[in-house]
Amino acid sequence: MPKVGMISLGCPKNLVDSEVMLGILARQGYELTPRAEEADVLIVNTCGFIEPAKRESIDTILELAEHKKSRPAKRLVVAGCLVERYRQEILKEIPEVDFVIGTNEVERVLEACSGESARRASPEPGDPYLYYEFTPRLLATPAPSAYIKVAEGCDHPCSFCVIPQMRGRFRSRRFESVVREAENLVRQGIREITLIGQDTTSYGEDLGLRDGLATLIRELGKIPELVWLRALYYYPNRITDRLIEAVADTTKACKYFDIPLQHASATVLKSMRRGSSGDHFLQMLARIRAAIPNATLRTSMIVGSPGETDQDFRALLDFVAAAEFDHLGVFLYSNEEGSASFNLPGQIAARIARQRQRKLMSQQRKISRRKLRRLVGQSLPVLVEGRSPETDLLFRGRLESQAPEIDGLVLINDFDGPALEPGEFRWATITESHDYDLVARVESAYFAERGHVVPQDSAPPQLVQIQPPLRGAQDSSHALPRV
């Protein structure tokens, strides 16, 4: 069988699609390789969210097209969000592309890779697609972590966003399907599960479930050998008291809320078709902190939206200073064709937008530094991920307050007791703090009662090259964190 290589770009939702395509190929006997120079078939699963992501996707497609000229690769397949936006343009402008697969067509990856059809695209769009617990899937995340996609698409009318056009209307997976997949993953050695969706807080509404995400968190929290459970992303006006209570009451639920607020000025939020205000957001954050005093709060903001005045930006600065987020990312507004804001007046010069981005991140850096400094001397559970890519002398890990590949890291420069193994949950004493990362000494004790060492043979094979998502300026020393 031909060898297949894949590069996955963009967000965790895209990564799950890549894992499903890999699983389908593996089930049919395809040999998979992480090295493009060895592959007979190359697949790029693209991101098309904002302009920098589109450029990265196109550059990657063109780079792999070169492999067809001088290397073994005979077919080039392009999948994902970029196909949904520019299907015909890709086929016309890049003749090296042999087949395109939209976000609802991942199960057609066999046709795309076989080369038996003379077509370069499916004859008609696929029906709205969402995998389920029996769909073959090969994990590409480091042990012992995995994502579960609980929903697809989005119904929110945000003026700056084209995701509904690429991913379709919001639709949830069946409750039992999600629970079974989580149980299956835990049996395979997974100990950290991240629930993902464009808006996880809407989970189950289309199925008639009330408080669907809260109920799901409580149910998954009963899985005996699961250690950490978190969800991305919480839509601000869908965070209910029952959801907060579910996170507070469920021992295995990470006390972590990623709430993309996008702005704090009521005027800008209205233009974004999101509504609300900074004062309302502060009340919501206060409710979370009252119920969960140690809650970790993350958000993302957009600067440079059409019509954003100096006064609007000042309101954003004041809000971020008052909110004191643990983690904050900042996007530059991207004027996307097809979005409702594309033709709005008052477009902001790129130079001004970048200045605002730098100023907001400078303010957040001081907040982050101050909050992390408080952790020095504390003993906290850490998930050991493996050797640091920067140097073999250091290990890297994460606290419960650090989501995989999004937030900062714990750099481990010393440890007591047994040698460290990826997948261990160990207690660690924080010895240093920096702007976004921590340094720790790992203790001999394992994470009591919930700790678990993942056997090395249970680690998922690294069969896909995972490229960093373009999330805007990050509150991390890693400017472009990996998926």
N, C-alpha and C positions, 0 to 999 in steps of 0.2 A: 504493500500500500504506500501511497505517497506520504512524504513527511510534510507536516503542516506547522508553520510558525505563526504566532499571533502577537500583535502589539495592541494593548488596550489603553485608550486615552480617556481622560475625563473622570467622571464621578463614580462612586461605588455602585450606583444603579447600573451604569454601563459595564462595570466589572462583572457584575452578576450575569449580565447578558453574555459576556465573553466566556464565563465559566460554563454556561449552558451550552454554548456552541462547541466548546472543547469537549464537554461530556458527550454530546451527540456524535462528534467525530470519533472519539475514543471508543464508544460503544460499537461503532461500525468498523473498527480495526485500524483506523488511521494512526500513524506514528506521529507523536507530537514532539516538537523541539523548541527550546527557547532561543535558538541561534538562527537568525535570518539567513546566514550564509549556508546553512545546511538544508533549508526548506525547499521543497518542490512547489508548495502552495503557501502564499503569504496572505494573511488577513490583517487588516487594520480596522479596529472598532473605534470609530471616530466620535469626537465631541463637536457640537456645532452651536454651543450655548451663546458665546460672545465672540467678538472679533479675534482676540488673541488665540482663543481655542480653535477657531476655524483655521487660522493661519498655521497653527501647529499641526492640525490634522492634514491640511494640504501638503505641508512640507514633508510630513511622514509618508504620505502616499507617494510623492515624487521621489523621495529617497528610496523607498522599496521598489519603485518602478525601475530603478537602476539595476536592481538585482536580476531582473529579467534579461538584461543585456549581457552580463558577463558571469553570472552565477547560476546555480542549478534551478532557481525559481522559474517555473513555467506559467504559473497563474497568480494573479493578484486580485484579491477580493476586498472590497470596501464595504463596511457595515456601519450601522449606527446612526446617530442624529444628523450628521452632515448629509447623509443620503436622503433623509426625510426633507431636508431643506433644498438640496441642490442635486437631486438625482440625475436629471437630464444634463445639467452642466458638467457633472463628473464624467458621464458617459461620452459626452461630446468633446470635452477639452482634454481628457486624459485617456487616450486610446489604449494605454498599457493596462488599464483596469478591465478585467475580464468579467466581473460580476459585481452587482451591488445588492446589498441586503438592508432593508429598512428595519426600524425598531420592532415592527410587528412580524418580521420575517425570519427571525433567528433560526427557526426550525428548517429553513431552506438552505442551511449552510452545506448540507450534503450535496445538493444540486450545484451549489456554487463551486465546491471544491472538486467535484468529479470530472468536470470538463466534458461530460457526455452531451451537454446541450449546447447548441449554437447561440442560445439567447445570452444576453448580457444582463438581463434583469427579469424579474418575475413578470408574467403577462398582466397581472392585476394585483393591486395592493392586498396585503394580508389582513385578515380580520384582527381586531384588537387582541393582543397576545399578552398572557401572563403565565409564567411557568407555575408548576405545582410540585408537590413533594416527591412525585415519582419521576419527574423530569431528570434525565441524566445531567450531572453537573460535576466538573472537576474544579476543586478549590484552588485558587491562586494566591490566597492570603497566607501569611506566615502562621504556623501553628502557635497557639491553639485558638486562633480567632477566625471568625467567618461572618459574612453578612447574610441576612435574610431579607429579601424584598417582599414587603407585605402588601404593597399596592403599586400601581402604575398610573401614570398620567396625572393631570391636575385640572381642577375646575375653577381655580381662582383667576380673576381677570386682570392681574397685575399688568400695567401698561408697558413696562419695560421688558417683559418676558415673552419668549416664543416657545417655551417648553410645551404648553398644551398643543401647539401645532406639530411638534415633533413626537410627542409621547401620547397624545390623545386625551380623551376624557378620563377622569379619575375612576379607577376600578380597584376593588379590594380582592385579595385572595380569601378563600374560605378560611374561617377560624381554625377548623380542624386540620387543614392543610398546613398552615403555619406551625401549629403545635407539633404535628408529626415530623415536619422537616427539622425543627429544633431538636426534637428527641433523637432523630437519626444522626444529626451532626454531633451531638454530645456523645452518642455511642461510638462515633469515629474518633473521639479525642478532643473535640472542640470544647473549650471552656469559656470563651467570651463570644457572645452573639450581639451583633449590632443590627437592629431592625431599621430598614431604610425604606424611604418613599419620598416623593416630592413633598408630601404633607402627611406624615404618619398620624397626626392628630385627627385626621378625617377617616382613619381606618374603620371600616365596617359600616359607615353611614349608608353606603349604597346597598348594603346587604340587610339593612334594617336593624343593625346592632346599635344599641345605645351604649355610650362609653366604651366603644370597641377597643381602643388602645389600652385603656386602663384595665379592662378585663383581660386582655391578652398578656399584659405585663404580669398581672397576678398569677395567671395560669402558667406562664413560662417560668416564673419564679419558683414553681414547685418541682422543677426538674432537678433531681438530686445532685448531679455532678456538674451542673452549670455553676460558674463562679461569678461572672459579670454579665449583665444585660443592660443595653442602652438602646436609645432610639434616636434617629435623625430623620426628619427635622420637625420641630414643634412650631406650628403656625400660631402666632400670638393670640389671635381671637378665638382659638379653639382649646386653649389651656384651661381646663375646668378644675374645680376643687377636687373632683373625684380622680382626675388624672394625677394631680399633685399628691393626693393621699395614696394612690396606688404606688407611686415611686417611693414615697416616704415609708410605706408599710412593707414593701417587698424587699427583703434583705439583700437579694442578689441584684436588684436594680441599682445601677450606678446613679448616684445623686447628681446627675449631669443633664442639663437642659441646653440644647442648641436651638436657639430661637432666632431665626433670621428676621430682624426688625426692619432693616433696610434704611430707615431714617427716623428722626424724632420730630421734625417740623410737621405740624398738622397740614400746612399748605403743600409741602412736598409729598407727604403721604397721600393726600387727596389726589394730587396729580398722578401718583403711582397707582391709583385705584385700590389702595389698601386701607385708607381711613385710619382712625385712631390718632394718638398724639403721644408725645414724650411723657406727659403727666400720667396718662393712662398706663403706659408701659411701666413706669416706676411703681405704680400701685400693684401691677401684676407681679413684678419682681419681688416686691415686698411680701406678697402672699406666699410666693415660693420660699423665700428665706425664713418667713415666720414658721412655716411647716417643716422646712428642712434647713436648719441653720448652716450646715456645711455644704449646701448645694453649690455645684460648679455651674456657672452661667457663661454661655458663649453666644455671640451673635455675629451677624455680618451687616455691613452698611454699604450704601452706594453713595458716592459723592460725584457731583457734576451732572446731576439730572437736569433736564431742561427746566429753566426757570428758577433753579436753586440760587437764592440771593445770599449775600454775605450774612444777612440776618438769619436766614434758614440754617446756614452752616454754623453760625454761632450757637443757635439752639441745639444743633447736633453735638457740638463740643460740650456745651453745658450739660446735656443729658448724659453723655458718656462719662463725664467727670462724676456726676451724681450716681450713676448706676454701678460704677466700678465692676465691670465685667472681668471675669477671670481670663477669657480669651476673646479676641476681637479680630475679625478680618474686614478689609475694606476693598470693595470693588470700585474701579473707575466705571462710570456709566458708559455703556456700549450702545450706540444708536443702531439697533438691529432692524433691518428691513423686515416688514411684516408685523412688527410690534405696534401697539396702539400709540406709543410715544414717538414713533419714528419721525413724524412730520410736525411735532409740537414746536412752537416758537420758543425762543430763549435758549437755544443750544449753548452750552458752556464751553469756552475754549479749553482745549486739552491741557494747556499750560496751567490754567487756573485750577482745573480738576486735580492735576498732579500735586499742586501746592497744597490743596485741601487734604488730599490723601496723606501727604507727608506730615502735615500738622496734626491730623487726627491720630495717626499712628505714633507720633512722638509723644502725644499725651497719654495714649494707652500704654506705651512702653514703661512709663513711670509707674502707672497703676500696677502693671504686671510685675515689675521689679519689686514693688513694695509688698504685694500679696505673696509672692514666692519667698521673700526673705523671711516671712513669718513661719515658714515650714522648716527652716534650718533647725536641726536638733530633734525634730520629731521622728518617730518610728512609724512607717506607713507600709501597707502592702504594695508590692511592686510586681508586675508581670515581666519576667525576663524574656526579651525578644531575640537575643542573640548578640553576636559581635557587632560593634559599631562599624558602619561602612567607612568612617573617617580614619580609624586606626584599630588594629587588632589588639591593642593594649587595653581597650575599653569594651565593656558590654553596654548594651542599651536596653532600656525597659520603659514601662509606663505605669503611672498611678491610675487609680480609678477616675481621677479628674482629667485624664488625658486620653481623648479618643484616638483610635488608630489612624496614623498617617495624616492627622489634622492639626493636633496641638503640639506642644513641646514634648521633650523627652526627659527621661532620667538617665544620665550617663553614670555607669557603675565603674568606679576605679579601684574598688577594693571589695573583698568579700571574705566572710568567715565560713568555716565548715566545708561542706561538700562543694565540688566544682559546680559552676553554674551551667544549667542546661536550658535551652530555649523552651518556653512553655511552662516554666516553674513560676509559682506564686510564692514569693519569699518576702519576709519583712526586711525593710531597709531603713537605715538612718540617714536622713538628709544632711549632708555636710556642707554644701555650697549652693548658692542660688545665683542665677544670671538673669538676663532680661526675660528669657522665655523657657530656658532649660534648667534642670537641677542636676546636682552631682550627689551620689549616695554611696554608702558602704552597705552592702547586702549582708544580712545576718544569717546565722546558721538555721534559724527557725523558719519553717514553712508557714504559709498562711494558714492559721489554725482552722481546722474543721472544713474549710472550703478549699484549702490548697490542694494542688494536684500537679504531678509531674507528667507531662505528655511524653509517652515513649517516642523515641526518635523515629521508629518505623511508622508512626501514625501521622507524621508531618506531611501535608499535602505536597505533591510534586510541583516544582516551579516551572510550569510549562508555558507561561505567558509572560511577555515583557510588559510590566505595568509602568506606564509613564505618569508623571505628576499631573494632577488636575490643575487647571488655571483658575485659582480661587481669588485672584486679586492680591493685594499686599496682605501679608499674614502677620499675626503677632507670634512669629516663630523665627528662629534663626535659620530655618529651612524655608527659603523663599518660595519654593514650589514643592510642597509636601507630596509624597507619593500617594496614590489612591489608598 
